[in-house]
């Protein structure tokens, strides 16, 4: 099992080298799917009128694909367009401070065949928002990537703007 670990040296405000930051772990595909199964909300990225847009979705993992429900509207029409889509989901363990993020890129298609619709209903996929959500959309991935990292404590953040003058009232 080969994993890539990324880390770097950071400069402090004084210009001195600081100890190496915690490594970012690049996740293997099977780990990504395992993490995606543990949460049910992600963000769907689509192209709408030549610009990106993002929608929250409730999803389920189904045999190496992702399925979500939606109704008529911008999200449905953009997802089913010619452009590929992406879903991003993430999580953090508040006790350990370890976070993860997974992105699935691929093509979306409507679930149409009767048996496929019945199988998809069996996923028990329930949207948070009320309304008619009778369209089942399946994303077949072309790429699945993920990473795991330790959340940096806020007290260690530094940017050149931290000491910049501010307008009154800030």
Secondary structure, 3 states (H helix, E strand, C coil): CCCCEECCCCECCCCCECCCCCCEEECCHHHHHHHHHCCCEEEEEEEECCEEEEEEEEEEEECCEEEEEECCCHHHHHHCCCCCEEEEEEEEECCCCEEEEEEEEEEEEECCCHHHHHHHHCCCCCCCCCCCCCEEEEEEEEEEEEEEEECCCHHHCCCHHHHCCCCCCC
